[in-house]
Amino acid sequence: NKPFGPFFWAHLVVLLLIYFSPFLFSLWLLPFFAASFYIQLLLLGNCWLTILEFGSSDKKVNCHHYYLNKFGSFFGIKIDAAKTIIFIDYCLPGLLFITAILLQAVWKYQPLLF
């Protein structure tokens, strides 16, 4: 697989939708998105786009870690794979949900799409 090939760009679009989900989607849709993420981890062992992009269902293969290391290498920064995976798989969904609660329930923000 080429760096920055079609699976990279598909992955980037999906990740941007996820990162901006508190601004784009209703608070009530986010648990379904999180559940679908965890179901694919249970069934496939990894994200399906990661499997397509890197050709591996190994949990240690992670697009975030790969590209953060690629970017960080310009600055001499090495990113820890285990910490990255823990953050992405366990912390980020909760942070996105808390952000959505604050935006939509507390501050009455209306999501842009649904």
DSSP file (Angstrom, degrees, kcal/mol; ACC not computed):
  #  RESIDUE AA STRUCTURE BP1 BP2  ACC     N-H-->O    O-->H-N    N-H-->O    O-->H-N    TCO  KAPPA ALPHA  PHI   PSI    X-CA   Y-CA   Z-CA
    1    1 A N              0   0    0      0, 0.0     3,-0.0     0, 0.0    52,-0.0   0.000 360.0 360.0 360.0 133.8    0.0    0.0    0.0
    2    2 A K    >   -     0   0    0      1,-0.1     3,-1.4     2,-0.0     6,-0.2  -0.535 360.0-106.3 -78.7 142.3    1.3    3.4   -0.9
    3    3 A P  T 3  S+     0   0    0      0, 0.0    -1,-0.1     0, 0.0     0, 0.0  -0.488 108.4  14.8 -62.7 140.0    1.5    6.1    1.7
    4    4 A F  T 3  S+     0   0    0     -2,-0.2    -2,-0.0     1,-0.1     0, 0.0   0.822  96.3 147.0  62.2  34.3   -1.3    8.6    1.1
    5    5 A G    <>  -     0   0    0     -3,-1.4     4,-1.8    48,-0.1     3,-0.4  -0.115  69.1 -74.9 -83.5-170.4   -3.1    6.2   -1.2
    6    6 A P  H  > S+     0   0    0      0, 0.0     4,-2.3     0, 0.0     5,-0.2   0.833 131.6  54.1 -61.3 -34.5   -6.9    6.0   -1.6
    7    7 A F  H  > S+     0   0    0      2,-0.2     4,-2.5     1,-0.2     5,-0.2   0.856 105.5  54.6 -69.8 -32.7   -7.4    4.2    1.7
    8    8 A F  H  > S+     0   0    0     -3,-0.4     4,-2.7    -6,-0.2    -1,-0.2   0.948 110.6  45.4 -60.6 -48.0   -5.5    7.0    3.5
    9    9 A W  H  X S+     0   0    0     -4,-1.8     4,-2.2     2,-0.2    -2,-0.2   0.882 113.3  49.0 -66.7 -38.8   -7.9    9.6    2.1
   10   10 A A  H  X S+     0   0    0     -4,-2.3     4,-2.2     2,-0.2    -1,-0.2   0.918 112.8  49.0 -63.4 -42.7  -11.0    7.5    2.9
   11   11 A H  H  X S+     0   0    0     -4,-2.5     4,-2.9     1,-0.2    -2,-0.2   0.913 109.3  52.5 -61.3 -44.1   -9.6    7.0    6.4
   12   12 A L  H  X S+     0   0    0     -4,-2.7     4,-2.5     1,-0.2    -1,-0.2   0.909 109.1  48.9 -60.8 -44.1   -8.9   10.8    6.7
   13   13 A V  H  X S+     0   0    0     -4,-2.2     4,-2.1     2,-0.2    -1,-0.2   0.938 113.7  46.0 -61.8 -47.0  -12.5   11.7    5.7
   14   14 A V  H  X S+     0   0    0     -4,-2.2     4,-2.1     1,-0.2    -2,-0.2   0.918 113.2  49.8 -63.0 -43.6  -14.0    9.2    8.2
   15   15 A L  H  X S+     0   0    0     -4,-2.9     4,-3.1     1,-0.2     5,-0.2   0.896 109.3  51.0 -64.4 -39.9  -11.7   10.4   11.0
   16   16 A L  H  X S+     0   0    0     -4,-2.5     4,-2.1     1,-0.2    -1,-0.2   0.899 109.3  51.2 -64.2 -39.1  -12.5   14.0   10.4
   17   17 A L  H  < S+     0   0    0     -4,-2.1    -1,-0.2    -5,-0.2    -2,-0.2   0.895 113.0  46.5 -61.8 -39.3  -16.2   13.2   10.6
   18   18 A I  H >< S+     0   0    0     -4,-2.1     3,-1.4     2,-0.2    -2,-0.2   0.948 112.2  48.6 -67.6 -48.6  -15.5   11.4   13.9
   19   19 A Y  H 3< S+     0   0    0     -4,-3.1    -2,-0.2     1,-0.3    -1,-0.2   0.841 119.3  39.0 -62.6 -33.5  -13.4   14.2   15.3
   20   20 A F  T >X S+     0   0    0     -4,-2.1     3,-1.6    -5,-0.2     4,-1.4   0.301  83.3 111.9 -97.7   8.9  -16.0   16.8   14.4
   21   21 A S  H <>  +     0   0    0     -3,-1.4     4,-2.8     1,-0.3    -1,-0.2   0.822  69.5  60.1 -56.0 -36.4  -19.0   14.6   15.3
   22   22 A P  H 34 S+     0   0    0      0, 0.0    -1,-0.3     0, 0.0    -2,-0.1   0.814 113.2  39.8 -61.9 -25.0  -20.1   16.7   18.3
   23   23 A F  H <4 S+     0   0    0     -3,-1.6    89,-2.4    88,-0.1    -2,-0.2   0.691 124.6  37.4 -90.7 -21.8  -20.5   19.6   15.8
   24   24 A L  H  < S+     0   0    0     -4,-1.4    89,-2.3    87,-0.3    90,-1.7   0.811 111.7  45.6-101.1 -36.1  -22.0   17.6   13.0
   25   25 A F  S  < S-     0   0    0     -4,-2.8    -1,-0.1    89,-0.2    87,-0.1  -0.819  85.6 -94.4-121.3 151.0  -24.3   15.0   14.5
   26   26 A S    >>  -     0   0    0     -2,-0.3     3,-1.8     1,-0.1     4,-0.9  -0.251  35.1-117.8 -58.7 144.9  -27.0   14.9   17.2
   27   27 A L  T 34 S+     0   0    0      1,-0.3     3,-0.4     2,-0.2    -1,-0.1   0.807 113.9  60.1 -50.9 -34.3  -25.9   13.9   20.7
   28   28 A W  T 34 S+     0   0    0      1,-0.2     4,-0.3     2,-0.2    -1,-0.3   0.649  99.7  55.0 -77.3 -15.1  -28.2   10.9   20.4
   29   29 A L  T X> S+     0   0    0     -3,-1.8     4,-1.7     1,-0.1     3,-0.7   0.745  89.5  77.1 -84.7 -25.0  -26.4    9.4   17.4
   30   30 A L  H 3X S+     0   0    0     -4,-0.9     4,-2.6    -3,-0.4     5,-0.2   0.857  87.9  55.1 -60.6 -39.8  -23.0    9.4   19.0
   31   31 A P  H 3> S+     0   0    0      0, 0.0     4,-2.4     0, 0.0    -1,-0.3   0.866 107.6  51.9 -61.0 -32.0  -23.5    6.3   21.1
   32   32 A F  H <> S+     0   0    0     -3,-0.7     4,-2.2    -4,-0.3    -2,-0.2   0.887 109.6  49.0 -69.2 -37.9  -24.5    4.4   18.0
   33   33 A F  H  X S+     0   0    0     -4,-1.7     4,-1.9     2,-0.2    -1,-0.2   0.925 112.8  47.5 -64.7 -44.1  -21.3    5.5   16.3
   34   34 A A  H  X S+     0   0    0     -4,-2.6     4,-2.4     1,-0.2    -2,-0.2   0.914 111.3  51.2 -63.4 -42.6  -19.2    4.4   19.3
   35   35 A A  H  X S+     0   0    0     -4,-2.4     4,-2.6     1,-0.2    -1,-0.2   0.906 108.5  50.9 -62.0 -41.7  -21.0    1.1   19.4
   36   36 A S  H  X S+     0   0    0     -4,-2.2     4,-2.0     2,-0.2    -1,-0.2   0.872 109.0  52.6 -64.9 -35.0  -20.3    0.5   15.7
   37   37 A F  H  X S+     0   0    0     -4,-1.9     4,-1.7     2,-0.2    -2,-0.2   0.948 112.8  43.3 -62.4 -48.9  -16.6    1.3   16.4
   38   38 A Y  H  X S+     0   0    0     -4,-2.4     4,-2.2     1,-0.2    -2,-0.2   0.846 110.8  55.6 -68.8 -33.3  -16.4   -1.3   19.2
   39   39 A I  H  X S+     0   0    0     -4,-2.6     4,-2.9     2,-0.2     5,-0.3   0.918 107.4  49.1 -64.3 -42.6  -18.4   -3.9   17.3
   40   40 A Q  H  X>S+     0   0    0     -4,-2.0     4,-2.8     1,-0.2     5,-0.7   0.875 109.8  52.4 -66.0 -34.0  -15.9   -3.7   14.4
   41   41 A L  H  X5S+     0   0    0     -4,-1.7     4,-1.2     3,-0.2    -1,-0.2   0.913 113.3  44.4 -64.7 -40.7  -13.0   -4.1   16.9
   42   42 A L  H  <5S+     0   0    0     -4,-2.2    -2,-0.2     2,-0.2    -1,-0.2   0.918 122.3  36.4 -68.0 -43.4  -14.7   -7.2   18.3
   43   43 A L  H  <5S+     0   0    0     -4,-2.9    -2,-0.2    -5,-0.1    -3,-0.2   0.893 133.4  22.2 -79.0 -40.7  -15.6   -8.7   15.0
   44   44 A L  H  <5S-     0   0    0     -4,-2.8    -3,-0.2    -5,-0.3    -2,-0.2   0.643  94.1-125.0-104.1 -18.5  -12.5   -7.8   12.9
   45   45 A G  S  <<S+     0   0    0     -4,-1.2     2,-0.3    -5,-0.7    -4,-0.2   0.272  86.1  24.7  89.7 -12.6   -9.9   -7.1   15.5
   46   46 A N  S    S-     0   0    0     -6,-0.6    -2,-0.2    14,-0.0     2,-0.1  -0.958 105.6 -58.9-165.3 174.2   -9.3   -3.6   14.2
   47   47 A C     >  -     0   0    0     -2,-0.3     4,-2.2     1,-0.1     5,-0.2  -0.446  46.1-130.2 -64.1 137.8  -10.9   -0.8   12.2
   48   48 A W  H  > S+     0   0    0      1,-0.2     4,-2.1     2,-0.2    -1,-0.1   0.849 108.2  51.3 -64.7 -32.8  -11.9   -2.1    8.8
   49   49 A L  H  > S+     0   0    0      2,-0.2     4,-2.8     1,-0.2    -1,-0.2   0.864 108.3  51.9 -70.8 -34.4  -10.2    0.9    7.0
   50   50 A T  H  > S+     0   0    0      2,-0.2     4,-3.0     1,-0.2     6,-0.5   0.907 109.2  50.7 -64.5 -41.1   -7.0    0.2    9.0
   51   51 A I  H  X S+     0   0    0     -4,-2.2     4,-1.8     1,-0.2    -2,-0.2   0.924 114.1  43.9 -62.2 -44.2   -7.2   -3.4    7.8
   52   52 A L  H  < S+     0   0    0     -4,-2.1    -2,-0.2     2,-0.2    -1,-0.2   0.906 118.3  44.2 -66.8 -41.3   -7.6   -2.3    4.2
   53   53 A E  H  < S+     0   0    0     -4,-2.8    -2,-0.2     1,-0.2    -3,-0.2   0.908 129.6  22.4 -72.3 -42.1   -4.9    0.4    4.4
   54   54 A F  H  < S-     0   0    0     -4,-3.0    -3,-0.2     2,-0.2    -2,-0.2   0.506  96.2-126.6-107.6  -6.9   -2.3   -1.6    6.2
   55   55 A G  S  < S+     0   0    0     -4,-1.8     2,-0.3    -5,-0.4    -4,-0.2   0.787  74.2 101.7  69.5  27.7   -3.3   -5.2    5.4
   56   56 A S        -     0   0    0     -6,-0.5    -2,-0.2    -5,-0.2    -1,-0.2  -0.998  54.6-163.8-146.9 139.2   -3.4   -6.3    9.0
   57   57 A S        +     0   0    0     -2,-0.3     2,-0.2    -3,-0.1    -6,-0.1   0.302  53.1 131.2 -98.8   7.8   -6.0   -6.9   11.6
   58   58 A D    >   -     0   0    0      1,-0.2     3,-2.0    -7,-0.1    -2,-0.1  -0.429  60.9-137.2 -61.5 127.3   -3.3   -6.8   14.3
   59   59 A K  T 3  S+     0   0    0      1,-0.3    -1,-0.2    -2,-0.2   -12,-0.1   0.744 101.4  64.7 -60.5 -24.2   -4.5   -4.5   17.1
   60   60 A K  T 3  S+     0   0    0    -14,-0.0     2,-0.6     2,-0.0    -1,-0.3   0.643  83.2  87.4 -76.2 -13.5   -1.0   -3.0   17.3
   61   61 A V    <   +     0   0    0     -3,-2.0     2,-0.4     4,-0.0    -7,-0.1  -0.788  59.2 165.2 -87.4 120.4   -1.4   -1.7   13.8
   62   62 A N     >  -     0   0    0     -2,-0.6     4,-2.6     1,-0.1     5,-0.2  -0.992  39.1-146.8-143.6 128.0   -3.0    1.7   14.1
   63   63 A C  H  > S+     0   0    0     -2,-0.4     4,-2.7     1,-0.2     5,-0.3   0.870 101.5  55.0 -64.7 -36.2   -3.3    4.5   11.6
   64   64 A H  H  > S+     0   0    0      1,-0.2     4,-2.6     2,-0.2     5,-0.3   0.954 111.7  43.3 -60.6 -49.1   -3.1    7.2   14.2
   65   65 A H  H  > S+     0   0    0      2,-0.2     4,-2.4     1,-0.2     5,-0.2   0.924 114.1  51.4 -62.3 -44.8    0.2    5.8   15.6
   66   66 A Y  H  X S+     0   0    0     -4,-2.6     4,-2.1     1,-0.2    -2,-0.2   0.945 116.7  37.5 -59.3 -50.9    1.6    5.3   12.1
   67   67 A Y  H  X S+     0   0    0     -4,-2.7     4,-2.6     2,-0.2     5,-0.2   0.840 114.3  54.4 -76.6 -32.0    0.9    8.8   10.8
   68   68 A L  H  X S+     0   0    0     -4,-2.6     4,-3.2    -5,-0.3    -1,-0.2   0.910 112.1  45.8 -64.2 -39.9    1.7   10.5   14.1
   69   69 A N  H  X S+     0   0    0     -4,-2.4     4,-2.0    -5,-0.3    -2,-0.2   0.903 111.6  51.8 -66.5 -40.8    5.1    8.8   14.1
   70   70 A K  H  < S+     0   0    0     -4,-2.1     4,-0.4    -5,-0.2    -2,-0.2   0.922 117.5  38.6 -60.8 -44.9    5.6    9.7   10.4
   71   71 A F  H >< S+     0   0    0     -4,-2.6     3,-1.2     1,-0.2     4,-0.4   0.909 115.7  52.5 -71.1 -43.6    4.8   13.4   11.2
   72   72 A G  H ><>S+     0   0    0     -4,-3.2     5,-2.9     1,-0.2     3,-1.5   0.766  93.9  71.5 -65.1 -26.5    6.7   13.3   14.5
   73   73 A S  G ><5S+     0   0    0     -4,-2.0     3,-0.7     1,-0.3    -1,-0.2   0.783  88.2  63.7 -63.6 -25.2    9.8   11.9   12.9
   74   74 A F  G < 5S+     0   0    0     -3,-1.2    -1,-0.3    -4,-0.4    -2,-0.2   0.786 112.6  35.6 -65.0 -25.2   10.4   15.3   11.3
   75   75 A F  G < 5S-     0   0    0     -3,-1.5    -1,-0.2    -4,-0.4    -2,-0.2   0.277 119.0-106.2-111.8   8.0   10.8   16.8   14.7
   76   76 A G  T < 5S+     0   0    0     -3,-0.7     2,-0.5    -4,-0.3    -3,-0.2   0.735  73.5 142.0  74.3  22.6   12.5   13.8   16.4
   77   77 A I      < -     0   0    0     -5,-2.9     2,-0.5    -8,-0.1    -1,-0.3  -0.843  35.8-160.8-101.3 131.0    9.4   12.8   18.3
   78   78 A K        -     0   0    0     -2,-0.5     2,-0.4    -3,-0.1    -9,-0.1  -0.951  10.8-146.2-111.5 128.8    8.5    9.1   18.8
   79   79 A I        -     0   0    0     -2,-0.5     2,-0.4   -14,-0.2   -10,-0.1  -0.782  16.9-122.1 -97.4 132.9    4.9    8.3   19.7
   80   80 A D     >  -     0   0    0     -2,-0.4     4,-2.0     1,-0.2     5,-0.2  -0.609  15.6-152.0 -75.7 123.3    4.2    5.3   21.9
   81   81 A A  H  > S+     0   0    0     -2,-0.4     4,-2.6     1,-0.2     5,-0.2   0.917  91.8  50.7 -64.3 -45.8    1.9    2.9   20.2
   82   82 A A  H  > S+     0   0    0      1,-0.2     4,-2.4     2,-0.2    -1,-0.2   0.910 112.2  46.5 -62.6 -42.8    0.2    1.5   23.3
   83   83 A K  H  > S+     0   0    0      2,-0.2     4,-2.4     1,-0.2    -1,-0.2   0.883 111.9  51.8 -67.3 -37.4   -0.6    4.9   24.7
   84   84 A T  H  X S+     0   0    0     -4,-2.0     4,-2.8     2,-0.2     5,-0.2   0.937 111.1  46.9 -62.7 -46.6   -2.0    6.0   21.3
   85   85 A I  H  X S+     0   0    0     -4,-2.6     4,-2.9     1,-0.2     5,-0.3   0.907 111.9  50.4 -63.8 -42.8   -4.2    3.0   21.0
   86   86 A I  H  X>S+     0   0    0     -4,-2.4     4,-2.2    -5,-0.2     5,-1.1   0.926 113.5  46.2 -60.7 -44.6   -5.5    3.4   24.6
   87   87 A F  I  X>S+     0   0    0     -4,-2.4     5,-3.1     3,-0.2     4,-0.8   0.951 117.4  41.9 -63.5 -49.2   -6.3    7.1   24.0
   88   88 A I  I  <5S+     0   0    0     -4,-2.8    -2,-0.2     3,-0.2    -1,-0.2   0.903 122.0  39.2 -66.5 -42.4   -8.0    6.5   20.6
   89   89 A D  I  <5S+     0   0    0     -4,-2.9    -1,-0.2    -5,-0.2    -2,-0.2   0.811 134.1  13.8 -80.6 -30.4  -10.0    3.4   21.7
   90   90 A Y  I  X5S+     0   0    0     -4,-2.2     4,-0.5    -5,-0.3    -3,-0.2   0.768 128.2  37.4-119.3 -36.6  -11.0    4.4   25.2
   91   91 A C  I  X<S+     0   0    0     -5,-1.1     4,-2.4    -4,-0.8     3,-0.2   0.912 107.9  57.6 -87.1 -45.8  -10.5    8.1   25.9
   92   92 A L  H  ><S+     0   0    0     -5,-3.1     4,-2.7     1,-0.2     5,-0.2   0.886 102.4  53.3 -59.2 -44.8  -11.4    9.8   22.7
   93   93 A P  H  > S+     0   0    0      0, 0.0     4,-2.1     0, 0.0    -1,-0.2   0.924 112.6  45.9 -57.4 -41.9  -15.0    8.4   22.4
   94   94 A G  H  X S+     0   0    0     -4,-0.5     4,-2.7     2,-0.2    -2,-0.2   0.907 112.0  50.8 -65.7 -41.7  -15.8    9.7   25.9
   95   95 A L  H  X S+     0   0    0     -4,-2.4     4,-2.4     1,-0.2    -1,-0.2   0.897 110.8  49.1 -62.6 -40.4  -14.2   13.0   25.2
   96   96 A L  H  X S+     0   0    0     -4,-2.7     4,-2.3    -5,-0.2    -1,-0.2   0.900 112.2  48.3 -65.6 -40.0  -16.3   13.4   22.1
   97   97 A F  H  X S+     0   0    0     -4,-2.1     4,-2.4    -5,-0.2    -2,-0.2   0.918 111.9  48.5 -67.6 -42.8  -19.4   12.5   23.9
   98   98 A I  H  X S+     0   0    0     -4,-2.7     4,-2.6     2,-0.2    -2,-0.2   0.906 111.4  51.0 -62.1 -41.5  -18.7   14.9   26.8
   99   99 A T  H  X S+     0   0    0     -4,-2.4     4,-2.8    -5,-0.2     5,-0.2   0.915 110.3  49.3 -61.0 -43.0  -18.0   17.6   24.2
  100  100 A A  H  X>S+     0   0    0     -4,-2.3     4,-3.0     2,-0.2     5,-0.6   0.897 110.0  50.9 -64.4 -40.5  -21.3   16.8   22.5
  101  101 A I  I  X>S+     0   0    0     -4,-2.4     4,-1.9     3,-0.2     5,-1.8   0.945 113.3  45.4 -61.6 -47.8  -23.2   17.0   25.8
  102  102 A L  I  <>S+     0   0    0     -4,-2.6     5,-2.5     3,-0.2     4,-0.3   0.946 119.2  41.2 -60.9 -48.7  -21.6   20.4   26.6
  103  103 A L  I  <5S+     0   0    0     -4,-2.8     6,-3.1    -5,-0.2    -2,-0.2   0.953 128.2  26.1 -63.9 -51.2  -22.3   21.8   23.1
  104  104 A Q  I  <5S+     0   0    0     -4,-3.0    -3,-0.2     4,-0.3    -2,-0.2   0.863 130.3  31.4 -90.4 -38.3  -25.7   20.5   22.5
  105  105 A A  I  <<S+     0   0    0     -4,-1.9    -3,-0.2    -5,-0.6    -4,-0.1   0.878 130.5  29.2 -89.4 -40.6  -27.4   20.0   25.9
  106  106 A V  I   <S+     0   0    0     -5,-1.8    -3,-0.2    -4,-0.3    -4,-0.2   0.936 132.7  29.6 -85.7 -50.8  -25.7   22.7   27.9
  107  107 A W  S   <S-     0   0    0     -5,-2.5    -3,-0.2    -6,-0.3    -4,-0.1   0.373  99.8-126.7 -96.3   5.0  -25.0   25.4   25.3
  108  108 A K        +     0   0    0      1,-0.2    -4,-0.3    -6,-0.2     2,-0.2   0.781  43.9 170.8  58.7  32.7  -27.9   24.5   23.0
  109  109 A Y        -     0   0    0     -6,-3.1    -1,-0.2    -7,-0.2    -2,-0.1  -0.554  27.9-138.0 -71.9 136.2  -25.8   24.2   19.9
  110  110 A Q        -     0   0    0     -2,-0.2   -84,-0.0   -84,-0.1    -1,-0.0  -0.873  22.7-118.3 -97.6 123.5  -27.6   22.7   16.9
  111  111 A P        -     0   0    0      0, 0.0   -87,-0.3     0, 0.0   -88,-0.1  -0.227  16.0-129.5 -60.7 150.3  -25.6   20.1   15.0
  112  112 A L  S    S+     0   0    0    -89,-2.4   -88,-0.2   -87,-0.1   -87,-0.1   0.825  93.8  18.2 -73.4 -33.2  -24.9   21.0   11.3
  113  113 A L              0   0    0    -89,-2.3   -88,-0.2   -90,-0.1   -89,-0.1   0.878 360.0 360.0-106.0 -64.2  -26.0   17.7    9.7
  114  114 A F              0   0    0    -90,-1.7   -89,-0.2   -88,-0.0    -2,-0.1   0.342 360.0 360.0-129.4 360.0  -28.3   15.5   11.8
